[in-house]
């Protein structure tokens, strides 16, 4: 394949994005500039290049809008649950299981993982910190050990597969051109491998070696100021990352620090019913009902989806996970509003949805111009973006470049799998973990023929690398700051203790992928 000047411009733009990510800066500007220069170079028209910048974002938005919508609906549902205090009651029963430090470590890990699969890690973090973390500390677990368990389960395992809501697999599939469900299945297994390895190594290296006294542990939690980690880092979700991620869905929700009483004695924070002066406790009873109904509904949905994927008992179409989750979230939002707000439910439902859409675009909007640049390098989209006439062969800049050096690419699945893993970890350095998934998906499709491994496997490896790195457990400018903030530990120390276990887990997962697929 002959390389044209437009190919080299596209590759230079790709290199600039990676450099900016490594420097922990926002990648929107180089993405837009690279899109413009690529289009101008290929078409020879400056007005065409200007129009291509708009069309690139338009194509990306049309391809990814379903992701924005599901984020909005889930966020709206969580806001409605919070308004009646149901979110605290959903996790309160698990406090009774924490009888000692090791058990508390496992309970924190399991509960965080299950809830993060359905509601994303950072919103879950607010509940865990308010209710389960103080109980775990009383059982003998240190705040650092609690932070490790929460980060591995939520910011790591749950985010890396995003198996239930399906945003991450959809982003990977947009570039890989394979079913998102296939990527999700493999990313789930790989995330389990990484999580088990990281959890076990962290226990041996940190949890078992050091268990501070109860009084000191409790003091660390009680004295951790709202919004500031013990290490002095501001509690934003990202420092110099992409400016917004799916993880930031929970940041606005997580900024409400639990009352001091909740941290001191491990009891749930005062419900809105008490704060609003509801002596009859009607809102409290509604909170109990929805605290059971919401997890049960999503649990039933998960069982239904699994039966559809792995049995012939029910029929579930590929890609049906996100619509089912979004539709269920919308119906639960409606149920909460109708039973809690009465005649005002017409307004409250609309307010929650508008707030959810606003937050979805604030959190995920940065992905649109980046995905637009990725799509201009894929032949399925480049023709539409650059306004090429019907019948014109659309260029695939990335694939053409790889084909031009095909003879130099080692046809070794292990080498290519680790190369894709490294690419995923590199794009995850922006602090979001998901902004570069269309790019890693596209790269996986291009390298798949040389590896002798299917595209979905490579995309799942890259997705795990990006999510574990920037989601995050390895970089301190990610939502790892939120974990450190709520647990009252230094985010730098937390990242340092997670580094070796997580990286070891990622390496092991790539080896496992090479063996079983």
N, C-alpha and C positions, 0 to 999 in steps of 0.2 A: 504494500500500500504506500503510495507516494505521499509524502508529507508536504502540505501546502503552508504558506505563511499563516493562514487562519488556525491550522493545527498547532503551530508553535505559539501563537498568541494565547490560545486556549490553555495549553500546558503551562505557559508562564503565569497565566491567571490562577491556575490550580496551585502552582508552587507558591504564589503570593498568599493564597488563602491559608495554606499550611503554615507558612512562616508567621503570619499574623496570629494564627491559633496558638502556636508555640509561644509567641510573645504575650499571650493572654490579652489580646486586644479584640475589639469587635470586628467581625469579618464582613459586615454588610457593605461597607464602602468598597473594598476590593472586589467583592462579588458583583456589584453593579458596574464598576469600571471594567472588569474583565468581560462581562456580558456585552457591554457596548463595544469594546475594542474587537472582540471576536466577531461580532456581527458586522461591523464596519469593514474589517479586513476581508471577510468572506464575500460580502455583497458589493463592496466598493462604494457604498452609499452612506453618507453621514446621516441623512434623515432616516434611512432604513435602520441604522444602528440605534438611533434615538427611539424609534418605534419598537425595536426589539427589546429594549430595556423594559418597556411597559408590558409588552406581550409575554415576556419571560415570567414576570411576576403574576400576570393574569393566568397563564397556563399552570404555574405552580399552585396558585390559590385554588383554581378549579379542581386540580388533582388532590389537594390536601384539605379541602373545606370540610369533608366529613370528619376529619380529626379535630378541627376547630369546634365543630358542633358537639361532638361527644364530650370534649373538655368542658364546654359551656354547660351542658346538661348535668354532668356529674358535679361540677362546682356549684350549680344552682341547688341541686339536691342536698349537698353537704351544708350549704348555708341555711336551708330550711330546717334540717335536723338540728343544727346548732341553735337556731332560734328557740327550740323547745327543750334544749338540753339533752337530746337523745344520744348525742355522740359520746358523752361521758358514760352513759349507762351501758353502751355496747361492749366496753372493755372492762368495766368494773368487776364482773365475776371472776376474772382471771387472777385477781389479787390473792385469792384464797389458795392458789396452787403454789405460791412462792414460800417454800418452807426452809430453804437454805440457799446459799450463794449459787452453786452449780445449777440447781433447779431453776432459780430465778433467771439465770443466764439463758437457759433453754426456753423458758416461758416468754421472756422478752423477745427472743429471736423468732419463735413460732408465731406469736400473736402479731408482732410487727409485720412479719412476712404475709400472713393471711390478710390482714386489713390493708396493707399497702398494695396488694394485688388488685383490690377492688376500688380503693380510694386514693391511690398514689401515696408515696412515702411521706411527704412533708405534712399534709393534713393529718395523717396517722400519727406523726411525731408529736403533735400537740396533745393528742389523747394519751399517748404512752407516757409522756413527760408528766402529765397532770395526775395520772392515776397509778400506772404500773411501776414507774421508776422509783417513787418513794417507797413502795412496798418491797421492791427488789433490794433497795439499799438497806432497809430494816432486816432483810433476810441475810445480809452479809455480803452483798455484791457492791463493788466499788463503782463510783460514777463512771470511771474510764471503761470498766468492763461492760457496764450498761450501754455506754455510747458505742462501743465496738459491736455489741450484739445488734443494736438498733441499726447502725450504719450498714452492716453486712446484709441484714435481712431486708431492709427497706431501700436504702440508696444503692445497694448492690443487687441482690437476687431479684427482688420484685421489679425493679426498674429495668434490669437487663433483659428480662423476657417480656414484661408488660403483657402477660398472657391473657388476662381477662379483658382489659379495655382495648388493647391492641394498637395503640398509637405508634410505638416503636417499630413493630413489624410492618405496619403500613408504610412508614417512612422508608424503611429498608426496601420493601417491595416496590416502591415507586421508582427506584433506580434499578433494581435487580430484575424486574419484569417476571417475577414468579409469584405464586399465591402467598399472601401475607400469612395465612394459617400455617403453611409449610415452614416458613421461617420461624414463626412463633413456637411451633412444636420443638424445633431443634434448639432454638435459643433457650427454651425452658429447661431442657435437659442439661445444656451447657451451664446455665446459671446455677443449677443445683450442684454441679460438679465444683464450680468455683466457690459457691457458698459453703459447701461442706468442708472443703479443704481450708478455706479462710477461717471458718468458725473453729475448726479443730486446732489449727496452728495458733490462732489467737488465744484460745483457752490455755494451751500449753505454754505459750510465750509470755502472756500477760495476766490472764485471770487467775490461774493457779499459783503463779509465783508471788503475786502481791494482792493482799486483801486487807486494806486499811480498816482501822477501827470504825465502829458504827457511828460514833459521835462525829469523828472527822468527816466521814462520808456524808452524813446528813448535813453538816455545816456547809460542805462544798455546794450541795444542791440549793440549800436555802439562801446562800449568799450570792448565787449567780444572778446578776442583774438581767432584767428583761432586755433582749436585743443585743447583749454583749457577751461574748464567750469569755471564759475565765482567762484565756490567753490575750484578751484585749482586742479581739477582732470584732468589727461591726457585724451585726447579725443579718446582713443581707444574704440573699441566696447565691449571688455571684458577685465576685469582685471585679474582675476584668474580663469576664467571659462574654457570652454572646448577647447579654442584655436581657435575656428572657428564655426560659425553658419550660417544658411540661412540669418539671419539678417545682417551678415557682407557682404552680397552681395553689399550693398550700401555704405559700409565704404570707399572703394577706390573712389567711385563716390562722396561721400559726403565730402571728405576732401578738395575739392576745394571751399574755402570760397568765397561767392559772393563779388564783388567789393564794396568798401565802399559807392559808390554812390547809390547802390541798397538798402543798409541798411539805408541810410540817408533819402532818399525821397520816398522809396517804389516803385521805378520804376524798371523794369526788368534790369538785368545786361546786359552789352554790349554783343551783339551777336558775334559769331565767324565771321560773315560776315563783321562787322565793324572792328574787330580786325585784320582780314586778309586783310583789305583794298579792300573790294569788293564794289566799288562805285555804281555799277549797282543794287545792292540789290537782285540779283538773288537768293542767298542763303537765304536771308530774306523771299522771297516769298515762297521758298520751305519749310522753317520752318513753315510758316503759314499753308500751305497745310497739312503737316504731323501733326501739332498740332491739327488739326481737324480730320484727317484721322485715326490716331492711337487710340484716345479714342473712336471714333465712331466704329471702327472695333472691339475693345474689348467689347464695349457695346453690339454690335450686337451678338457677340459670347456668352456673358453672357445670353442674352435673349434666344438664341437658346438652350443653355444648360438647362435653367430653363424650357422652353417648353418641352424639352425631359424628364425632371425629373418628372414634375407635370401634363403633359397633354399627349394626344395621337396624337398631331398634327405632331410631328417629333419623330424620333427614335434615341436615344442617348444611346450607350452602357455604362455599368458601367465602370468607370475608363477612360472614353474618354476625360474627362476635361483636364488632363495634356497633352495628345497628341495634342488636338486642340489648347491649348494655346501655346505650343511649336512650332507647325507648323505655326500658325499665326505670332508668333514672328519672325520666320525664314523668312517668306515671306515679312513681313514689313521691316526687316533688308535688304533684297535684294532690295526692292523698294527704300529705303532711299539711299543705296549705289549706285544703278544704276543712280538715278536722281541727286545725289550730286557729285559723284566722276567720273562719265563717264567711260573712259577706265580703270581708276585705280580701278574701283569697284571690279574687280576680286581679286585684292590684298587686298583691304580694307575689303571686306566681310570675307575673310579668316583670316585676322588679328583680326577682332572683335570676330570671333568664337573661335579662338585659345585662345585669352585673356579671353573669357567667360569660356571656359573649364578649363583653368588654375585657374581662380578665383573660379569656382565651386568646384574643388577638394581642393583648399586651405580652402574654407569656410566649406565644408561638409565632407572633408576627415576624420576628427576625428570621425565621426559617424560610419565608417566602422568597426573598431575593437570592438567598443562598441556593435554594432548590431551583430557582430560575436559571442560575448559572450552570448548575449540574445538568438540567434538562436541555440546555442548548448544545450540550456535548453528546446527547443521545439522539439517534436518528428518528426515533418515534415522535420526538417533540421539536427538534431543531427546525424543521420545515415550517411549522406553525409559528414558531417564535420569530423567525427571520422573514416571514411573509413570502416564502418561495411559492412559485406557481405550481398548480396541480400537475403531477407527472414528473416534476423535478426530483432527482435523487437527493434526499436530505443527507447531510454529512453527519457522521458519528465521530466527533473529534477524539474522544477518549478511546473508543474501540479501535479506530484507525491507527492511533499512535501505538497501542499495544500490539496490533497486528504487524506494524512495521518493524518491531523488534522481537517478533515471535521466536525467531531462531535463537535468540540470546536468553530467553526465559527458561529456567530449569524446569523440566517436566517432572517435578518431584512434589507430591502432595504435601509433604511435611513443610518444605521450604515455602510454598505458596500459602499454606494455612498460617504459618507464623508471620509471613509478610502481610497478610490481610489483618491478622490480629494487631500487628504493629501499626498498620494504617488506621484501624479503629481506635486504638489508644491515642494516636496522634490527633485525630479529629476531636477526640474527647477532651483534649487539653484546653479547649475553649471554655470549659466549665459548665457546659450544658449537657453534653453526652449525646444529644439527639440531633443537633443542627446539621451534622455532617453525614447522617445515615443515608440520605439519597445518594450521596457520593460513594460511600462504601458499598452500597448495594450495586451501583453501576460498575464499580471496580470489580466486585465479585463476579458479576456476569461476564466481564471481559476476561478475567483470569481463569474462569471455570474450565474452559476446554484444555488449558495447559496443565491444570492440576489433576485432571481426571476425577474431579470431585464436583458434585452438583452445586449450582449457584446458591441454593437455599442454605446449604451448610456453610459456605464461605460467608454469606451475608449474616448468618447467625453468629459466627465467630467474631466478625467485625463489630456487630451490634453489641455483643458482650464486652468487647474491648473498649468501645466508646462509652457505654453506659457505666461500667464499673469505674472507669477513669474519671469521667466528667459528671457523673450522675449525682453524687460522686462519693468515692471512697479514697481516691488518691490525690486529688488536687484540693487545696484549701480555699480556692476561690469559687467553689461549687456549693451546693446545698449541704455539704458536710459542715459548713459553718452553723447551719441551723441545728444540726445534731449536737455539736459541741456547745452551742448556746444553751439549749434546754437541759443538757446533762451537766453543765457547769464545769467543763474541762477545756483545756487548751486545744484549739483546732489543729495547731501545728503538731502537738504531741499525738493527737488522735490519728492524723494522717501518717505520721511516722510509724506508729504501731500497726497500722493497717497495710502499709506498703508491701512488706515481704509476704504476708499471708495471701493478699489479694493477687499480687503478681504471680506467685507460685500457683494459685488456683487457676489463673488464666492460662498459664503454660500447660498445666495438667489438662485443662479442658480442650486445648487445641490437640493434644496428643490423643485424648479420648475420641474427639471428633474424627481424627485420622483413622482410628482403629475401627470404630463402629459404623462409619459412613463411607 
